[in-house]
């Protein structure tokens, strides 16, 4: 029988993150692969090695999960899901 720690590891997904505009500029790349079983975990993995400026830009951004707006950071993720990081845009 598998212990609970292993089951949690099995649920950790590999997620593609696409960063746009200022978030990409601050992060230094427009794509990243991260791990996490929830949106919050994936974003924490993304920002863990980022500069403070990149982390701030990402935290202020809107998120899309598989092209759908996501404000629920406890949302579960699975392998192959994609998160888009869209910083606030100026203009009209």
N, C-alpha and C positions, 0 to 999 in steps of 0.2 A: 504494500500500500504506500502511496506517495504522501509525504508530509505536506502540511499547508504551505510551507515556504516554497516548495517546488511548484505547487499549483499556482501560486502567485507569479512566480517567474514565468511559467508557461503562458500566462495571460498577458505578459508584457509584449506589446506589438512594436514592430518597426514601422515608423511613420515618416513620410516625406513631407517636409515643410518647405513651402515657397514663400519667400519674403519679397516685398515690393517696396519701391520708392525709398523713403528715408530709413525704413527698417533694414532693407538690404544694404544700403550705404553704410549704416552704423555697424551692422553685423559683419560686413566684409564679404558677403556672398548672397546670392539670390536663392540658393537651395541648401538644405541640410537634411540629413537622416538622423532621426532621434528615436528614443525608446520610451515607451510609457503605456500604461493601461488606461489612462484617462487623458483628457486634454490638459489638465493641470500638470500631470507628470511629464507629458511631452514638452510643454512649454518650459517647465523647470529644467529638463535635460537640455533644451535649446539654449537657455540663458545661463546655464551653469558655467560655461567657459567663455561667455561673452563679456565684452567690456561693460562697465556701468551704463554708458550711453546707449549701447545696443539693447541692454536689458530694459532700460527705460522706454526706448522706442517700441519694443515688442510689447511691453506691459500696457502701453497706451493705444495699441492697435486693436482693430476689429479682427475677429477670427472667423474663417469659413472652414467647415469640415466637410470635405467632399462637395464643395461648391455651395454649401448651405450655411447661412449665418449661424454662429454658435456663441451663445453667452453663458451656457452651462458648462463650466470647466470640469465638472464631475462626469461629463459624458464619457462613456466607454469607447475605447478605440480598438481596432483590430488591424492585423497586418495588412498593409496596402492602403490604409486610409491616408488622406492628404489633408494637411492644414495649410491654409493660406493666411499670411499675416499682412493685413492691410492697414497701414498707418493712416491717421486722419489726413484728408486731402483738403487743400484750400481751394477756393474758387467756386464757381457755380455752374 
